[in-house]
Each structure stands twice: as C-alpha cells, then as structure tokens.
C-alpha cells in the first residue's frame, strides 16, 4: 500500500515539478542515440540503464537517471528514497527532495538504516549533484565516479 501511495504521489507531482521547478532545457536525446556513445561513457551507461528498465528520457528530469547510473542505486520505492538521502548528503537541496525524504521516511521507517547509509555515502563524495551531465555524456563513467569519489551503497 505504501508503495502505491508514493508512486501515485510521484505521478501527480511529476508534471508540475517539470514545469515549475526545473528550468533547464530538455536534452531531447533518445536511448538509441545514447547507446551510440563509447561503451565506457556516461552516455552509453545511461542508455543501457534506460533500456534495462524500459524507460525513456523524461524531459528536464534526465539528471535523475544519471544519478542512478553513477551511484548504482536501484529503482524500487525505498531505493528512490535512498537516492534522495544520498543527494541530500551530497549537498543537494530542494523542496521536492525534502518532500520525498519526509514522506518516504514516514512510509518506510523500517528502511532507516538504508537511508542513513545513503546519506553518509553521499556526504563522502565530492558534490556532483549540480553538474551539467548533458555536457559529460562522452566522459568515461568510471572517471566521473573516481573524480567525485562516488561509491555505491
């Protein structure tokens, strides 16, 4: 039930969030284009991630999928909440992030250890949440992880 509630809230909030809170331009890039990047690149790994989960790039929300690629955090509801904790630890601040953390923490108190670990792991990395990833798609994903000390949970 809690998963359904959070997924419903996400679906209701996604469009207004894209419209009113995300000011960057959409990337306008396809999964097929991403898969044409070199195999070690962020672009290729992003394309593989999207293909694996049968996703397509969401306009103005492309960075979110990059965060999954860089951190290795999965896509289940508790993992999505953990991702927000990771980003909070990394210095990202937004009303949306804080809302997900508050609501997610209330709905998943049994995942507190996961959330705490994600927050602490995010703190150990150099700030990477604010990068312009569209300009970094050709960079080797391992170089980005090493440069910013991004580690998986």
C-alpha positions, 0 to 999 in steps of 0.5 A: 500500500505504501508503495502505491501511495508514493508512486501515485504521489510521484505521478501527480507531482511529476508534471508540475515539478517539470514545469515549475521547478526545473528550468533547464532545457530538455536534452531531447536525446533518445536511448538509441542515440545514447547507446551510440556513445563509447561503451565506457561513457556516461552516455552509453551507461545511461542508455543501457540503464534506460533500456534495462528498465524500459524507460525513456528520457523524461524531459528536464528530469534526465539528471535523475537517471544519471544519478542512478547510473553513477551511484548504482542505486536501484529503482524500487520505492525505498531505493528512490528514497535512498537516492534522495538521502544520498543527494541530500548528503551530497549537498543537494537541496530542494523542496521536492527532495525534502518532500520525498525524504519526509514522506518516504521516511514516514512510509518506510521507517523500517528502511532507516538504516538504508537511508542513513547509509545513503546519506553518509555515502553521499556526504563522502563524495565530492558534490556532483549533484549540480553538474551539467551531465548533458555536457559529460555524456562522452566522459568515461563513467568510471572517471566521473565516479573516481573524480567525485569519489562516488561509491555505491551503497 
